[in-house]
Every structure is written in structure tokens, then in C-alpha cells.
Amino acid sequence: MSERMKNIAKNEALRLDGLVSYQEGQVVSRTLAQNPHVSLTLFAFEKGEEISAHSSGGDALATVLEGTGRFTVDGEVHILGQGESLVMPAGIPHAVYGVERFKMLLTVVF
């Protein structure tokens, strides 16, 4: 049987923000699960880095783990800090920008 979740320890307490590291001039990602129904990915955005406007085939729930990010969804800007979440609906253009260094967990449900 193949693992449903990868790149993450099982049966132990952990901090998600510690599982992905910042790298100068980059957006770093770490996939934890990906299948036809759901995708779980951790991201670390260096200040000033971004993922340009795109759309997804599923509803995307972004949860900020540390720092501050700017999320633009269908032209509307949202500034989110640690502990805040935002749903970016399927098929709607959205972009993500590091106002400062920040980490997030992105859950996409297809």
C-alpha cells in the first residue's frame, strides 16, 4: 500500500511551520498529500516573492502559519496574518504575495 501522506512524520506531534524553510529569493513548497480529491502543501514565501494570478480546479483553503501574506482573489485584496485563513474558490483567479516572510498551509479540495 502506498503512503497517503508523504514528507511528514506519522504518529508524533509536530509544528507545520517547522517543516518548510525560507530560501532567499524563492517560494519553497513541500507537498504532504496529493490525490484526485485533496492536495495539502506547505509554502514558505520570502518577503517580496509571489505566485502570480492563476486559478485552481478545486476550492483552496489558505491558512497562514506565520508572518503576513497578501492574497488577491478575483481582484479583491486580503491581508492575512498568523492563524487566519481564506477560501479561494475553484475557477476564480487568485495570487499570493509575501508582504513579509510568511508560511502557509494550502489545502485544495477537488
C-alpha positions as CSV (number, residue, x, y, z in Angstrom):
1,M,0.0,0.0,0.0
2,S,1.4,3.4,-0.9
3,E,1.5,6.2,1.6
4,R,-1.4,8.6,1.5
5,M,0.7,11.3,3.2
6,K,4.3,11.9,2.5
7,N,7.2,14.1,3.6
8,I,5.8,14.2,7.1
9,A,6.4,12.1,10.3
10,K,3.5,10.0,11.5
11,N,2.2,9.4,15.0
12,E,4.1,12.3,16.5
13,A,3.3,15.9,17.5
14,L,4.9,18.4,15.1
15,R,4.7,22.0,14.1
16,L,3.8,22.5,10.5
17,D,5.7,25.8,10.3
18,G,8.9,23.9,11.0
19,L,8.5,21.6,8.1
20,V,9.3,24.1,5.4
21,S,12.2,26.6,5.3
22,Y,12.7,30.0,3.8
23,Q,15.1,30.4,1.0
24,E,16.3,33.8,-0.3
25,G,14.5,34.9,-3.5
26,Q,12.2,31.9,-3.6
27,V,8.8,30.4,-2.8
28,V,9.5,27.0,-1.2
29,S,6.9,24.2,-1.2
30,R,6.5,20.8,0.5
31,T,3.7,18.5,-0.6
32,L,2.2,16.5,2.2
33,A,-0.6,14.8,0.2
34,Q,-1.9,14.9,-3.3
35,N,-4.6,12.8,-5.0
36,P,-7.7,13.3,-7.1
37,H,-9.6,14.6,-4.1
38,V,-7.3,16.7,-2.0
39,S,-3.9,18.4,-2.0
40,L,-2.0,19.5,1.1
41,T,1.0,21.7,0.6
42,L,3.2,23.8,2.9
43,F,4.7,27.0,1.5
44,A,7.4,29.4,2.7
45,F,7.4,32.8,0.9
46,E,10.4,35.1,1.2
47,K,9.5,38.7,1.5
48,G,8.6,40.1,-1.9
49,E,8.1,36.7,-3.5
50,E,4.8,35.7,-5.1
51,I,2.8,33.2,-7.0
52,S,1.2,35.1,-9.9
53,A,-2.5,35.1,-10.7
54,H,-3.9,31.6,-11.6
55,S,-7.0,29.5,-10.9
56,S,-7.4,26.1,-9.4
57,G,-9.7,23.2,-10.2
58,G,-10.7,23.0,-6.5
59,D,-11.6,25.2,-3.6
60,A,-8.3,26.3,-1.9
61,L,-8.1,27.0,1.8
62,A,-5.0,29.0,2.7
63,T,-4.1,29.1,6.4
64,V,-1.2,31.4,7.5
65,L,1.2,29.7,9.9
66,E,3.5,32.7,10.5
67,G,4.1,36.1,9.1
68,T,1.9,38.1,6.7
69,G,0.7,37.4,3.2
70,R,-1.4,39.3,0.7
71,F,-4.0,37.2,-1.2
72,T,-5.7,38.7,-4.2
73,V,-8.9,36.8,-5.1
74,D,-10.8,38.0,-8.2
75,G,-9.3,41.4,-7.8
76,E,-10.1,41.7,-4.0
77,V,-7.1,42.1,-1.7
78,H,-6.9,40.3,1.7
79,I,-4.0,40.7,4.1
80,L,-3.8,37.6,6.4
81,G,-1.6,37.1,9.5
82,Q,-0.8,34.1,11.6
83,G,-3.8,31.9,12.4
84,E,-6.0,33.5,9.7
85,S,-7.5,31.6,6.8
86,L,-9.1,32.4,3.4
87,V,-11.0,30.2,0.9
88,M,-10.1,30.9,-2.7
89,P,-13.0,29.4,-4.8
90,A,-12.3,27.0,-7.7
91,G,-12.0,28.6,-11.1
92,I,-11.5,32.1,-9.6
93,P,-8.2,33.9,-10.4
94,H,-6.0,34.4,-7.3
95,A,-2.4,35.4,-6.5
96,V,-0.3,35.2,-3.3
97,Y,2.4,37.7,-2.3
98,G,4.8,37.8,0.7
99,V,4.3,41.2,2.4
100,E,6.9,39.8,4.8
101,R,8.3,36.3,5.1
102,F,5.4,34.0,5.7
103,K,4.4,30.4,5.8
104,M,1.1,28.8,4.9
105,L,-0.7,25.5,4.6
106,L,-2.7,25.2,1.4
107,T,-5.5,22.7,1.3
108,V,-7.2,22.2,-2.0
109,V,-10.4,20.1,-2.2
110,F,-11.3,18.9,-5.7
